Amino acid sequence: MSEESPKKPKAKSRKPKEPPQPVEASSISSPKTEPTDTDKETMEVHHHPEVEKKGLKEYLLEGLMIFLAVFMGFIAENIREDYTEHKKAEAFAATMVSDLKQDTAQLKNYITYYNLARMNVDTLMRLISTNDIKKIPSGKLYLYGLWGGAQHFFIPNDATYAQMKSTGALQFFEKPLARQAAKYDQLCRNMTAFDESEEAIYVEVRKLRSQIFEFQYNIMSNNLWDKIAPGYVYSHKAADIASRDSFIKSNPPLLTYDKSIFNQYVELVRSRYIERKVKVADKVLAHATALLSAIKRNTILSNKNRKRQSYKA
């Protein structure tokens, strides 16, 4: 028997391998573990802690602290406003003191000027009433007659007071001082009104004077008075009596010797009430001096009080 060759086993047909498919994370199941005690403690941290309730004393203390803070702020604001008002009052007081010093200087000049005018007009009246005009040295008539047309104005420095009045800054002054300042302002207005009221009479006096005295000699007489009474006030120069006597002896010509014209001139001059002008100015000067002293005294006292308050603080 012929030996049969062993049969080779048939090769199995292999299917091509499919690529591995991605596994979804959700499909992978993780082993379940029980929470430990440590995890439980960690979870408990997220719980809201219990808040201890405040007592009545704590609430009262907090309210008191808030009240004190507001109250102290209010006091600080008042102190600041008071300090600012003091500074403004001091500034206004300093300016008003300067104004009053100028006013008193003006008033003294005004009074001296019109006192000189009054004396010379009185001399003119005595000359005319007791003598024949033609027998009076014409130089005297020029010298004394010139003063019938005297004119001098007082212009008060009231800008500071007007500003304080319009802005309400008078409240920075104490009431008695504010009333004193208001009275002074009214006296100044009355004096100014009185000066302005005689303007029409002054014009008539000048017209009538021009009918008596020659213009060029009036100018000479006027210049001579600057030597006789230089500056009228605050001057230490000696009066030039020699020049006065020389002018009187020169007998400058008059435009008229008519007694009636001289009488009209004198009556118009009398109606100017020069003596009354001096009395009014004296009253204003006295009040200005008193107000000046009051403002200075008030400022000094105010500064002393502020220093005492700062020492106490």
C-alpha positions in Angstrom: 0.0 0.0 0.0 1.2 3.2 -1.0 1.4 5.6 1.8 -0.9 8.5 1.5 0.7 11.8 2.0 -0.8 13.6 4.9 -3.3 16.2 4.0 -2.4 19.8 4.7 -4.9 21.5 6.7 -6.8 24.2 4.9 -5.8 27.6 5.7 -8.6 29.5 7.4 -9.6 32.6 5.7 -8.9 35.7 7.9 -11.2 38.6 7.9 -9.5 42.0 7.9 -9.3 43.5 11.4 -11.5 46.5 12.0 -9.8 49.5 13.6 -10.5 49.9 17.2 -13.5 52.2 17.9 -13.1 55.0 20.5 -14.7 54.3 23.7 -17.0 57.0 25.1 -16.2 58.2 28.5 -19.8 57.7 29.6 -19.6 54.1 28.7 -16.7 53.6 31.1 -18.1 52.9 34.4 -15.9 53.9 37.3 -16.2 51.9 40.4 -18.5 53.5 43.0 -16.9 54.4 46.3 -18.6 55.3 49.5 -17.8 58.9 50.9 -15.3 58.9 53.8 -15.5 60.8 57.0 -13.0 63.3 55.7 -15.2 64.1 52.8 -18.1 64.6 55.0 -16.1 67.1 57.1 -15.1 69.0 53.9 -18.7 69.2 52.8 -19.8 70.6 56.1 -17.4 73.6 55.6 -19.8 75.1 53.0 -22.6 75.4 55.5 -23.4 79.0 56.7 -22.1 79.6 60.2 -24.6 80.5 62.8 -24.5 84.4 63.6 -24.6 85.4 67.1 -27.4 87.9 67.7 -26.4 91.4 69.0 -27.7 92.6 72.2 -29.4 95.9 72.9 -26.2 97.4 74.3 -24.2 96.7 71.1 -26.9 98.5 69.0 -27.0 101.4 71.4 -23.2 101.7 71.3 -23.1 101.7 67.5 -25.8 104.3 67.4 -24.0 106.5 69.8 -20.8 106.2 67.8 -22.6 107.3 64.6 -24.3 110.2 66.4 -20.9 111.4 67.8 -19.3 111.2 64.4 -22.1 113.3 62.8 -22.1 115.7 65.8 -18.3 116.3 65.7 -18.5 116.9 61.9 -21.2 119.5 62.5 -19.1 121.2 65.2 -16.0 121.2 62.9 -18.1 122.8 60.1 -19.4 125.5 62.4 -15.8 126.3 63.6 -14.7 126.5 60.0 -17.5 128.9 59.1 -16.9 131.0 62.2 -13.2 131.3 61.3 -14.1 132.3 57.7 -16.5 134.9 58.9 -13.9 136.3 61.3 -11.4 136.6 58.5 -14.0 138.4 56.3 -15.0 140.7 59.1 -11.3 141.6 59.8 -10.8 142.3 56.0 -13.8 144.6 55.8 -12.9 146.3 59.1 -9.4 147.0 57.9 -10.7 148.5 54.7 -13.3 150.6 56.5 -10.6 151.9 58.9 -8.7 153.1 55.9 -11.8 154.8 54.5 -12.6 156.5 57.8 -9.1 157.8 58.1 -9.4 159.4 54.7 -12.8 160.8 55.6 -11.6 162.4 58.8 -8.7 164.0 57.0 -11.2 165.4 54.4 -13.6 166.6 57.1 -10.9 168.5 59.0 -9.9 170.2 55.8 -13.5 171.0 55.0 -14.1 172.5 58.5 -10.9 174.6 58.4 -11.7 175.9 54.9 -15.3 177.0 55.8 -14.2 178.4 59.1 -11.8 180.6 57.2 -14.6 181.5 54.7 -17.0 182.3 57.5 -14.5 184.7 59.2 -13.6 186.5 56.0 -17.3 186.9 55.0 -18.1 188.3 58.5 -15.2 190.8 58.0 -16.7 191.8 54.6 -20.1 192.3 56.2 -18.7 194.5 59.0 -16.8 196.6 56.5 -19.8 197.2 54.3 -22.2 197.9 57.1 -20.0 200.4 58.9 -18.2 202.2 56.1 -18.8 204.0 52.9 -17.7 201.5 50.2 -15.7 204.1 48.4 -13.6 204.8 51.5 -12.8 201.0 52.0 -9.5 200.0 50.5 -10.5 197.9 47.4 -7.8 195.4 48.2 -9.7 194.5 51.4 -12.9 194.1 49.5 -11.2 191.8 47.1 -9.5 189.7 49.8 -12.6 189.3 51.9 -15.3 189.4 49.2 -13.7 186.5 47.4 -14.8 184.1 50.1 -18.5 184.7 49.4 -18.1 182.3 46.5 -16.1 179.7 48.5 -16.9 176.1 47.7 -15.5 172.9 49.1 -16.9 169.4 48.8 -16.7 166.4 51.2 -16.8 163.1 49.2 -17.1 160.2 51.7 -15.3 156.9 51.0 -18.3 154.7 51.2 -17.4 151.9 48.8 -16.6 149.4 51.6 -19.9 150.1 53.4 -21.9 149.9 50.2 -20.4 146.6 49.4 -21.0 145.2 52.9 -24.6 146.4 52.7 -25.3 145.0 49.3 -23.7 141.6 50.0 -25.1 141.2 53.5 -21.6 141.3 55.0 -22.8 143.7 57.7 -23.8 140.5 59.7 -20.1 140.0 60.3 -20.2 143.1 62.6 -21.8 143.1 66.0 -25.2 144.8 65.9 -24.2 148.0 67.8 -21.3 148.5 65.5 -23.4 147.8 62.4 -26.0 150.4 63.6 -23.2 152.9 64.2 -21.8 152.4 60.7 -25.3 152.8 59.3 -25.8 156.1 61.2 -22.5 157.4 59.9 -23.5 156.6 56.3 -26.8 158.5 56.8 -25.0 161.5 58.2 -22.6 161.5 55.2 -25.6 161.4 52.9 -27.3 164.3 54.7 -24.1 166.4 54.5 -23.7 165.7 50.8 -27.3 166.5 50.1 -26.9 169.8 52.1 -23.9 170.8 50.0 -25.8 170.0 46.8 -28.9 171.9 47.8 -27.0 175.2 47.8 -25.6 174.7 44.3 -28.2 177.1 42.8 -27.4 179.8 45.4 -23.7 179.3 44.8 -24.2 180.0 41.1 -26.1 183.2 41.8 -23.4 184.4 44.2 -20.8 183.9 41.6 -22.9 185.8 39.0 -23.3 188.7 41.4 -19.6 188.7 42.4 -18.7 189.0 38.8 -20.6 192.4 38.7 -18.4 193.7 41.5 -14.9 192.4 41.2 -12.6 192.3 38.2 -11.8 188.7 37.2 -8.0 189.2 36.9 -7.8 190.7 40.4 -10.0 187.9 41.8 -7.3 185.5 40.5 -4.6 187.5 42.1 -6.5 187.6 45.4 -7.1 183.8 45.2 -3.4 183.2 44.6 -2.5 185.5 47.5 -4.6 183.4 49.9 -2.3 180.4 49.1 0.5 182.5 50.7 -1.6 184.0 53.5 -3.1 180.6 54.6 -1.1 178.0 52.6 -3.0 174.8 52.0 -5.7 176.1 54.5 -4.8 173.2 56.8 -1.9 170.9 57.8 0.6 173.5 56.8 3.4 174.8 58.9 4.4 177.6 56.6 4.1 181.1 58.1 1.5 183.4 56.6 2.9 185.9 54.1 1.5 189.1 55.8 3.7 191.4 53.8 2.2 190.2 50.5 -1.3 190.7 51.9 -0.6 194.3 53.0 1.0 195.0 49.7 -2.1 193.8 47.8 -4.4 195.9 50.0 -2.4 199.1 49.4 -2.5 198.5 45.7 -6.2 199.4 45.5 -7.2 197.3 42.5 -10.2 198.8 40.7 -13.8 197.6 41.3 -16.5 197.2 38.6 -19.1 199.0 40.7 -19.5 200.8 44.0 -23.3 200.4 44.0 -24.3 199.8 47.6 -27.5 197.9 46.6 -25.4 195.3 44.6 -23.1 194.9 47.5 -26.1 194.3 49.8 -27.6 191.7 47.5 -24.2 190.0 47.4 -23.9 189.9 51.2 -27.5 188.6 51.6 -26.9 185.8 49.1 -23.7 184.8 50.9 -25.6 184.8 54.2 -28.2 182.5 52.7 -25.5 179.9 52.1 -25.4 179.2 55.8 -21.7 178.7 55.9 -21.8 178.5 59.7 -24.3 175.7 59.5 -22.1 173.8 57.1 -19.4 173.9 59.7 -21.7 172.5 62.4 -22.9 169.7 60.2 -19.3 168.8 59.3 -18.4 168.9 63.0 -21.1 166.4 63.8 -20.0 164.0 61.0 -16.4 164.2 62.0 -17.3 163.4 65.7 -19.2 160.3 64.5 -16.5 159.2 62.1 -13.9 159.4 64.9 -16.1 157.4 67.3 -16.8 154.8 64.6 -13.1 154.5 63.8 -12.3 153.8 67.5 -15.2 151.3 67.8 -14.0 149.3 64.8 -10.4 149.2 66.1 -11.6 148.2 69.6 -13.9 145.5 68.2 -11.2 144.0 66.1 -8.8 143.9 69.0 -11.3 142.2 71.2 -12.2 139.7 68.5 -8.5 138.8 68.1 -8.1 138.4 71.8 -11.2 136.1 72.0 -9.9 134.0 69.2 -6.5 133.6 70.9 -8.2 132.5 74.1 -10.3 129.9 72.3 -7.2 128.6 70.6 -5.4 128.3 73.9 -8.3 126.4 75.4 -8.3 124.1 72.5 
